Amino acid sequence: MTEIADPPRTRRPLITSLEVLCGLLVVAVVFQQQLSSLLDVPALRTGSTVFVAVCVQAMPFLVLGVLVSGLIAAFVPPDALRRLLPANPAAAVPVAGVAGVALPGCECASVPVARRLMQQGVAPAAALAFLLAAPAVNPIVLVSTAVAFPSEPRMVLARFLGSLLTACVMGWLWARLGKAEWLAERALRRVEAQHGSGSRWVVFTESARHDLVEAGGFLVLGGLTSAVFNVVVPTQWLESLGGQLVLGVLVMAVLAVVLALCSEADAFVVASMPGLPLVPKLVFLVVGPAVDLKLIALQSGAFGRRFAVRFAPATFAVAIGCAVGVGAVLLGGS
């Protein structure tokens, strides 16, 4: 008895965010005059100006960051950092934190890199210090912070020290209090590095494209949020936080977690928020790359839920403390 083969299924075309964006751009061009007359409202004009300014300022640094990150992913052996770290976990923590200076990239990319380091034998304390430091202390982030705060060069040093201190403190805490059973088995399973030279440019292209799409989406979200802040939130509200430093710090810390902005764009967003003193803004810049909603989800997937429910709250508290301490010394409590 012969079986009748099923007819081949035709694949339905998938509509991705790229097609949606192209469609929206076409509609905007075709109906440009109608949209201009419809949206000719002072509040919308102000919001659109802020949105464009944030995106235009941040985009060059974002592109440069993902290009460098792609080159590192493709051409730097994944075990290079492991060979440079001391055997003592406590001594390896600050070395791994400082190594983040040489590895630009967003916080999304640091999670799989940290897991790979653990799988290749790096002490979890050092890998976690690198995870927190890499997206916050690299040159791309520091330069973008300097551009966002041209009249406050102290903010660059304060962000560097606050973020590096956060990474080191969390690494030392894990070295002393962390337990291996809190980490999922997949995070510690040893793997052999594969680095085929023939596919390096493919790895570079895919890594850069993925990081650009991922971080670009968060940049647009941050620009929209900043525009909404400048239009919807009265200036008096933010100015009132200036007189209540503790409330301002807590509000900006929670806001950094909820907004989940890319570390290469968050400085432009927070710099455009009027009426806030520097210390709450520094808290926003230190907390955001260390713990936010997308990072909690990524860490839960990479290291397990038992790890995430312990690591995220501890990082949140340590980041606030380090930012406030550094801000009080360098920014004069302003």
C-alpha positions in Angstrom: 0.0 0.0 0.0 1.5 3.2 -1.1 1.4 6.3 1.0 0.3 9.6 -0.6 2.8 12.3 0.2 1.5 15.5 1.7 1.7 18.4 -0.7 4.6 20.7 0.2 3.6 23.5 2.5 4.1 27.0 1.3 5.9 29.2 3.8 3.9 32.3 4.7 6.0 35.5 4.4 7.0 36.8 7.8 6.4 40.5 8.5 9.2 41.8 10.7 9.8 45.1 12.4 11.9 46.2 9.4 9.0 45.8 7.0 6.7 47.6 9.4 9.2 50.5 9.7 9.6 50.8 6.0 5.8 50.8 5.6 5.5 53.6 8.2 8.2 55.6 6.4 6.4 55.3 3.1 3.1 56.4 4.6 4.8 59.4 6.3 6.3 60.5 3.0 3.1 60.0 1.0 0.9 61.8 3.5 3.5 64.3 4.6 1.3 67.4 4.2 -1.7 65.9 5.9 0.3 64.7 8.8 2.0 68.1 9.2 -1.3 69.9 9.4 -2.8 67.2 11.8 0.2 67.2 14.1 0.8 71.0 14.1 0.5 71.2 17.9 3.1 73.0 20.1 3.4 70.0 22.5 4.0 67.6 19.6 6.5 69.9 18.0 8.4 70.1 21.2 8.3 66.3 21.7 9.4 65.6 18.2 12.3 68.0 18.5 13.5 66.3 21.7 13.1 62.8 20.2 15.1 63.7 17.1 17.8 65.4 19.1 18.2 62.4 21.4 18.4 59.9 18.6 20.7 62.0 16.4 23.1 62.6 19.2 23.2 59.0 20.3 23.2 57.1 17.0 26.9 57.6 16.1 28.1 56.2 19.4 25.6 53.4 19.1 26.8 52.4 15.6 30.5 52.7 16.7 29.8 50.5 19.7 28.1 47.7 17.8 30.9 47.7 15.2 33.6 47.4 17.8 31.5 44.8 19.6 31.1 42.8 16.4 34.8 42.9 15.7 35.6 41.6 19.2 33.0 38.8 18.9 34.5 37.7 15.6 38.3 38.2 16.0 39.1 38.0 19.7 39.3 34.4 21.1 36.7 33.9 23.7 39.2 32.5 26.2 41.5 35.5 26.0 40.2 37.1 29.1 40.4 33.9 31.1 44.2 33.7 30.4 44.7 37.2 31.8 42.8 36.8 35.0 44.5 35.8 38.3 43.6 32.5 39.8 42.4 34.0 43.1 38.7 35.0 42.5 39.0 38.1 44.9 42.0 39.4 42.9 40.3 38.5 39.6 37.2 40.6 40.3 38.8 44.1 39.8 40.9 42.8 36.9 37.7 41.6 35.1 36.0 44.9 35.9 38.8 46.9 34.4 38.8 44.6 31.4 35.3 45.9 30.6 37.0 49.1 29.5 38.4 47.4 26.4 35.2 45.6 25.5 32.6 48.0 24.3 29.0 46.7 23.9 25.6 47.0 25.4 24.5 45.1 28.5 22.5 42.6 26.4 25.8 41.3 24.9 27.6 41.1 28.3 25.2 38.4 29.6 26.1 35.6 27.1 29.8 36.7 27.3 29.7 36.3 31.1 28.1 32.8 30.8 30.7 31.8 28.2 33.5 32.9 30.6 32.0 30.7 33.3 31.7 27.8 30.9 35.4 28.1 30.1 36.5 28.0 33.8 36.5 31.7 34.8 35.4 32.1 38.5 31.7 33.2 38.6 32.7 36.2 40.8 35.0 37.6 38.0 32.5 36.8 35.2 29.8 38.7 37.1 32.1 41.6 37.7 32.8 41.7 33.9 29.0 41.4 33.2 28.3 44.6 35.2 31.4 46.6 34.2 31.6 46.0 30.4 28.4 47.9 29.4 29.1 50.8 31.8 32.8 51.7 31.8 33.8 51.2 28.2 35.1 54.2 26.1 32.0 54.4 24.0 29.7 54.9 27.0 32.1 57.4 28.7 32.5 59.5 25.5 28.8 59.6 25.0 28.3 60.7 28.6 30.9 63.5 28.0 29.0 64.6 25.0 25.6 64.5 26.8 27.0 66.5 29.7 29.4 69.0 28.1 29.3 71.4 31.0 29.8 68.7 33.7 33.0 66.7 33.0 32.8 65.3 36.6 29.9 63.2 35.5 32.1 61.1 33.3 34.5 60.2 36.1 31.6 59.8 38.6 29.9 57.3 36.2 33.1 55.4 35.6 33.9 55.0 39.3 30.3 54.3 40.4 29.9 51.6 37.8 33.3 50.0 38.4 32.7 50.1 42.1 29.3 48.4 41.7 30.8 45.7 39.6 33.7 45.0 42.0 31.4 45.0 45.1 29.0 42.6 43.5 31.9 40.3 42.4 33.4 40.3 45.9 29.9 39.6 47.5 29.5 36.7 45.2 32.9 35.4 46.0 32.1 35.4 49.7 28.4 34.6 49.8 27.5 33.2 46.4 26.6 29.5 46.0 27.1 27.3 43.0 23.7 25.8 43.3 22.1 29.2 42.7 23.4 29.0 39.1 21.6 26.8 36.6 23.6 23.8 35.2 23.6 25.3 31.7 25.6 28.3 33.0 28.5 26.1 34.3 28.5 23.4 31.6 32.0 23.4 30.1 32.2 24.0 26.4 35.0 24.2 23.9 35.6 27.4 22.1 34.9 27.3 18.4 36.5 30.0 16.3 36.6 29.1 12.7 38.5 31.7 10.7 36.4 31.2 7.6 33.2 32.5 9.2 34.6 35.4 11.2 33.2 38.1 8.9 29.9 36.3 9.1 30.1 36.4 12.9 31.0 40.1 12.7 28.1 41.0 10.4 25.5 39.0 12.4 26.8 40.3 15.8 26.8 43.9 14.6 23.4 43.6 13.0 21.9 42.0 16.0 23.3 44.5 18.5 22.3 47.5 16.3 18.7 46.3 15.9 18.5 45.4 19.6 20.1 48.6 20.9 18.5 50.8 18.3 15.1 49.7 19.4 15.9 50.7 23.0 17.3 54.0 21.7 14.0 54.8 20.0 12.1 53.8 23.1 14.4 56.1 25.2 13.9 59.0 22.8 10.2 58.6 22.9 10.3 58.4 26.7 12.4 61.5 26.9 10.0 63.3 24.6 7.0 62.3 26.6 8.8 63.4 29.8 9.5 66.8 28.4 5.9 67.3 27.2 3.7 65.5 29.7 5.7 65.8 33.0 5.6 69.3 34.3 8.9 70.9 34.9 7.8 71.7 38.4 7.6 68.0 39.3 11.2 67.3 38.4 12.3 70.5 40.0 10.5 69.4 43.2 12.7 66.3 43.2 15.7 68.6 43.4 14.7 69.6 46.8 14.1 66.0 47.9 17.3 64.2 47.2 16.3 60.9 48.7 13.1 60.8 46.7 14.8 61.9 43.5 17.4 59.1 43.9 14.7 56.4 44.4 12.6 57.7 41.6 15.5 57.7 39.1 16.7 54.3 40.2 13.3 52.7 39.7 13.0 54.6 36.4 16.3 53.2 35.2 15.1 49.6 35.9 11.7 50.1 34.2 12.9 52.0 31.1 15.7 49.5 30.4 17.7 51.8 28.1 20.9 51.0 26.2 23.9 52.1 28.1 25.2 53.9 25.0 22.1 56.1 24.8 20.9 56.6 28.4 23.1 59.6 29.0 21.4 61.6 26.3 18.0 60.7 27.7 18.7 61.6 31.3 20.6 64.8 30.3 17.5 66.1 28.6 15.4 65.8 31.8 15.2 69.3 33.2 15.2 70.3 36.9 17.0 67.2 38.3 20.2 67.5 40.3 23.3 65.6 39.2 23.2 62.9 41.9 19.8 61.4 40.9 21.0 61.5 37.2 24.2 59.6 38.2 22.1 57.0 40.0 20.1 56.6 36.8 23.3 56.1 34.8 24.9 53.6 37.3 21.7 51.5 38.0 20.5 51.2 34.4 23.4 49.2 32.9 23.6 47.0 36.0 20.0 46.0 36.5 16.8 46.6 34.5 13.9 44.6 33.3 15.5 43.2 30.1 18.7 42.3 32.0 16.7 40.4 34.7 15.0 38.4 31.9 18.3 37.7 30.2 20.0 36.7 33.4 17.2 34.5 34.3 17.5 32.7 31.0 21.3 32.5 31.1 21.9 31.7 34.8 18.5 30.5 36.1 15.7 32.1 38.1 17.3 31.2 41.5 20.3 33.4 40.5 18.2 36.3 39.1 15.9 36.7 42.1 19.0 37.1 44.3 21.4 38.9 42.1 19.1 41.6 40.7 17.9 43.0 44.0 21.4 43.0 45.5 22.8 44.7 42.4 20.0 47.4 42.6 20.9 48.2 46.2 24.7 48.2 45.7 24.4 50.3 42.5 22.4 53.0 44.4 24.8 53.0 47.3 27.9 53.3 45.1 26.3 56.0 42.9 25.3 58.1 45.9 28.6 57.6 47.6 30.6 58.6 44.5 28.2 61.5 43.7 28.5 62.9 47.2 32.3 63.0 46.8 32.7 64.1 43.2 29.5 66.0 42.6 29.2 67.7 45.9 25.8 66.2 46.6 24.3 68.3 43.8 
